[in-house]
Amino acid sequence: MSLYHSASPEQTRALGEAVGRLAGAGDVISLTGELGTGKTLFVGGLARGLGVDPATYVSSPTFTIMHRYSGRLPLYHIDLYRIETPEAFVSLGLDEYLAGDGVTAIEWAEHGYGYLPKEMLTFRLQHTGSETRTIEIAPVGDRYLKLVQALTDDFLTASGCLEAKA
């Protein structure tokens, strides 16, 4: 696990963009945190890193549950905020997106725990100030351990905002 200290919304977006440049087909990215911690902002950066047209406005799909964006790989942006139980997640029929041809980013992923893949990359965002955030990066599975290592090599170490945790 690693901690990333974001000093601004731009740094949170840049982290998402760096992840998007490294992401591959079938990757599942879990995002958790209180309202306003920057989950959707992170996904906007992820979209940019996946080559989604920069003019595309990435918004939270709270009421529609999912938005699809086209880039180097499709981005499936899922928001489980309104899903009250993990069992309700199953009834949505989103399984095909979890190991499909694109990258799946899931906001409020804790609402689907138990039904989401065991292996995924989780970002836990926490407020530390009005614009600052601590982002815990927790990979589960070899693919995601390698992705975080590449992220560390390519972005996190250079940013000076990384703190390794045991």
N, C-alpha and C positions, 0 to 999 in steps of 0.2 A: 504494500500500500504506500502511496505517496500523497503528500499534501501540496497543493498549488495555492499560492497566495496571490489573488487577483486584486490589483489596486484600482481597477476601473472596469466599466462595462466593456471597453475596447479590449482589455486583456482577457476577459471571459470569452468574448467573441473570438479572439485570436487563438485561444486554446481549442475551441471547437473547430476552427478552421484547420489547425494543425492535425487534429484527430481525423478530420475529413480527408486530408491529403493521404493519410496512411490506411484508411478504412478499406475493407474489401467486401465483396459480395457475401451475404449471409451474416455480417456482423450485427450484433444487437448491443445497443448502447442504452443503458438504464440511467435515468436522471431523477434524483430525489432532492427534496429541499422544500422549505416553506415558500409560500407565495412571494414573488418578487425577488427571489435569489438569483435569477438569471438563467433558468433552464431554457426558456425559449430563445433567449439571446445566444446561448451556447449552440442551440440547434441552428440558428441563423448562420453562425460561423461554420458549423459542420456542413451546411448546405454549400457555402462558399468553397470550402475545401474539396467538396465533391464535384465542383464545377457547375453548380446551379447558377443560372444567369443572375449576376449581382443585382439586377433591377427587380428581381422577384422578391416580394415582401413575404418573409417567413413569419407566420403568426401561429399562435397556439390553437390547435384544433379542439378546444374544450367542448364545443357543442356538436361538432361533426365527427369527433373521435379520431379521425385520421386525415392528414393531407399527404399528397404524393407530389414530389418535386423531381424533375428530370435533370440529370447531370451526367458525369462520367459513369455513375451508377445511380439507379433510382434511390431516392431517400423517402422512406415511409416514416412520417412524423406522427406518432400516436400520443394522445393525451388521455390518461386514465383518471383525471381529477374527479369526474362525475360517476365513476364506477365504484360502487359501494362495497362490493365483495369480490374476492378473486374468482368465485364461480361465475359472477356476472361477466367477467372478462372472457371466459370461455365461450359464452353465448354470442360474443361479437364476431366470432369466426375469423380472427386475425392471425391464426396459426401460420397460414401460407406466407405471411410477410416476415415471420421470425427466422426463417432459414432460407429465404428466397434469393432472388437475383439482385437485391439491393442491400442498403444499410437501413436498419430500423432503429430509430431513436424514440424512446418511450419516456415521456414525462409522467411523473407520479407513478413510477413503476412499482412502488411498494403495494399499490392496489391490485397488482396482478401476480404478486409473489406466490409461489407454489405452482403456477401455471406457466411462468416464463422459463426460458432455458436455464439450466443450472450454470452453464458457461456463458458469461457476458461481461461487458465492461461497464462498471458503475461509476458514476460521478455524483457525489453527495455534496450539494452546495449549501453553504451556511453564511448568513449575514455576519460580518464582523465590524461593519460600519455602514454609513449611508451608501457608499459605492464600493466598499471593499468586501471581498468574499474569501472564504477558505473553501477549497474544492478538494475533497478527498477522492482519490482515484484508486479504485479497487478492481483489479482484473481477476477473473476466475476462468481458468483454462489456459492451455499453452498458447493458443492463438492470441489471446488478449495480453498474456504476459509479454509476448514478443512485441505486440503493438505498443505497449507501455514502454518497453525498453527502447524502441525506435523513437517514440515520442520524447522520452527523456534525452536521448542522444541528439535529436534534431531540434527540439524546441525548449523543453523545460529547463535543462541545464543552462542554456544560453540566456534564458529570460531572467535567471537569478531568483526566481520565485518558487523554487522547488525545495521541499523538505521531505527527505526520505523517512519513512516510519517502518518499524519492524512489524 
